[in-house]
Amino acid sequence: MADSTALTLTRPPALAPLLARGALLSPLKRPGPDAEFARTRLVLPDVRVDLARLAAYERVCGFPVGEDALPVTYPHVLGFPLAMRLMSGRDFPLPLLGLVHTSITVTRHGRMPPDGRYELSVHVEGLAPHRRGTEATVVTEVRLGGAVVWESSSTYLARHRTHRLSAVPREPEARGPLPAVDEWRLAGDVGRRYGAASGDRNPIHLHPLTARLFGFPRAIAHGMWTVARCLAAQDVPHGCHLRAEFRAPVLLPGTVTYAARDGRFELRGPQDRIHVTGDVYAT
């Protein structure tokens, strides 16, 4: 990362103070794709997985509990406190409250044992215009024994008024719909349960009243819960590449259709509205 400053932490940041700071600073932010942002890269060495927390995550997402490898999406949870520290800071131009995770790409280079001692690093790669506001790209890397074993790039959207109506046109869907595999009824507390397991307690996921403050009629599921739930329903190789796009919010409670074929997957709602689409394949 060019022109970056590395800051090594001694422990994971506590999420509750970061959420509070981000909430207080959110009204002061002036988001835009040309805004300045800090080039700091946060590094957290010697990270060990809390097995009880991992088990709670596996249960809420539908992964088998107690496997000898981390679920492919779990390193995102490990890196989340570092990302939160960056995105809740004064020098991050997007308001934390109401920030929506819109996409993620992941490359996992091999099996990641739950008892491994990992090094995490997280930085903001850049800002970009979006038809509904401004997106930030956050990059996370996980190392084991000095080698990168997992890396991701996530985009987060701050919705605001913009005059760039054609800034990022959506590409037309080139492939046909996938065959339905299962139907899932989602309880109203999925956001709270996933928030407890992952630490992501963004108010848009927790309760209808707090979600309405940001324009949603009800609480919405975490994007990372929806993609984890899809991946828990398939056999994901240890060495793999994952791409997922969160196309429309999944309202809670609700019913969704899980569809998949040949590594591609999607979640659909009523009238076949696509909520999540993606693919995963061996590398």
N, C-alpha and C positions, 0 to 999 in steps of 0.2 A: 504494500500500500504506500504510494508515494506521499511524501510530506506529512507522514503520520507521526504521532508521539505515542510511545507505548507507556502504559501505566499499569504496573503490576499490583494486584490486590492480594491481601493476606487471607481474606475470607469472602464468601459470597455476600453481596449487598443484601440488606434486609428489605423485603419488598414493600411492607406497609409504609415506612417513611417515604419510599420512592413514589408510591401511589399518591400519598398525601401531597408531596412536593409537586408532582406532576399536575394534580388537580388544582392546586393553588396558582400555579404558573400558567395553566392553560388559557385563561381569559386574556393574558398578556401577550400571547403568541401572535405573530403576523405571518401565517404560512404563505409560501410561494415557492415555485421551483428555482428561483434565482436567489433565495435566501442563503446567508452564510451559515455554516454548521461546523462544529468541532471535528478535527481529524484525529481525535484520540482513539487509540486501540487499547481496549481493556484486556488484560491478561490475568487469568486465575489459574495458578499451577496446583498440582496435587489435589485434584478434585476426586472425591470418592462418592459413590452412589449410596444414598439412603435407601436401604432395601425395603423398609416399610412404606416409604413414600412411593417407591417404584411399584410395589404391589398394589397400592391404591390406584395408581395411574393405569396399570394393566387391567384392573377390574372395571374401571369406568369406561375404558376404551374398548374392552372386549378382547384384549390379548390374553393368552395363557399366562397364569401367574407362576412365577418361579422358574422361568426358562433360563438356560445357561448363556443367553445373549440379550442385550438390551433391544427393545423394540426400535425399529428404524426411526421413529419420530421422537424417541425419548431424549436424545441429546439436545433437541430444541428446548426442552424443559430445563436442562442443566444450564444452557446459555441464556435463558430468559432473564434472570436477575441482572446480568451484565447489560443486556440490551435495554432493560428498563432503566438502568442507571444512566445510560446515554440519552434515552428518549425522554426522561423526566428532567433533564438538566436545563439550565437557563440558556445554554448555547445550542440547544436543539430547537429548530424553528417551528415544528409542528406541535399543536396541542395534544397532550397525552389523552385527555378525556375524549372519548368518541373515536379514537384512532382504530381503524379497521384493517385487519390482516387480509390482504387481497391475493397473495400468491406465495409459493415457496418452491424452490428446487433444492434437492438434497442429493449428494453423492456419498454413499457409504462404501468404504474400500475393503471392508472385511468384517469378521465377527468382532463384536465389542462386548467383552465379558463384564458382568455386573460388578465384579470385584476389581476391575481395573483402576489404575490411578491416572487420571486424565489431566491434560492441560487445555483450558478453554481460552479462546480469544474472540472478541467481538468488536466490530467497528461499523460505522455508518459509511457506506460506499458513495452515496450521492442522493440527490433529489431530482424528481422528474415531474413534468406536468401530466395531469390526468384529466379526463373529461369532467370529473366531478370534484377536482381539487388538486392536491399535490401528494405524490407518493415518495416515500423514503425507502431506500434499499439498505438493509442491515445484513451484514455477512458474519457468519459464525464458523469457526474452525475448532475441531477437537483433535488433539494429538495424544498418542499413546506411545511411549518410548521414543519420543521425538518425531514420529511420523504422523502425518495427517491421516486419521482414520474415518473422519466424518466432516463434511462441510456443507453449508447451506447458504442460500441467498433468499431473504424474505422481503416482500414489499408491504408497506403499511400506508394506508390512505387516510389523509386528513381531508374531510369533505368541507369545501367552502365555495363561495361564489367565485366563478372564474369566467373570463372572457375568451378563453381558449376553447371554443366549442368543438373544434376539430383537432385538438392537440394530439390525442391518442385514440384514433378510431379503432373499434373492436374488429378484429379480423373475422370474416364469416366462418362459421363452423363448416369444415370441409368434409367431415366424416359423419356417417349416419348414426342414429341412436343405438345405444348398446342394449343387449337383451337383459330384461329384469331378472335378478337372482333372488332377491328377498325384499320384504317390506318391514321397515322398522318403525315402531311407535316410540316416539321420544318423549320422555317425561319432562315436566316443567322445571325440575331441579337439576337437569343435566349440566347446565352452566355453572351452578353452584358446586356440584360435585367435582366437575373437572377443574374449576377454579381452586378448590381445596387441594386437589392432587398436584396441580401444576404451578400454583401460585399466581396465575393470571386472573385477578379479580377485577377486571375492567367492568364498570357498572352496566354496560350494555348487555352483559351476559348473565346478570345476577337476578334481576327482578323487573317486572313490567314497568313499575314506576320510574326506576332509574333509566331503563332503556328508552322510555318515551322522551326523556330530556334530550336525547340525541336523535330523535326522529323515527324511532322504531316502535311499532305498535305493541310489541311484546319483547321479552328477553330473547336474544338470539344465541344460538350455539357458537362456541369458539370454532373458528376455522380449523385450528389444529386438532380439535376433537373430531370434527367430521372426517378429515383425511385419515386420522389414526384409526377411526372406526372402520373406514373402508379397507385400510391395509390389514387390519386385524382379521378381516374376512378372507384374506388370500395368503398364499405361501410366498413370502418375500425373501429372495436370496440374500445372503450376507453381503455380497458385493453387488451393489445395485445403484441405479440412478432413478430418482423420483421427481416428478413434476406435478404440481397441483395448483389449480386456480379456483379461488373462491368467488363464484359468479354472482350469487344472490344469497342473502341471509336466510338461515334456517330458523324459523320462528319456533319458540318453545311454549307450550307443548305442541307437538305436530307429528305428522306421519310422512316418511320419505321412502322412496324406492331406491334400493341399491342395485346398480346394474354394472356388469363387468364382462370383459372378454379379452383374452390375449394380452393381459397386462394393463389394458385400459379400464378405467372405472369412472363412475359418476353417481351422484345422488340427485334424484329428481323428486319434485314435489307435485302438488295438484296441477292438472293441465300440462304435465311433463315439463314444468319449469325446472331448468337445470340450476342446482345450487353449487355443486362441486364437480369439477371434471379434472382428470389427470391420467397419468400413466406411470408404471414402474417396470423396469426391466433390468436384467442381469448385466453386469459390466465385466 
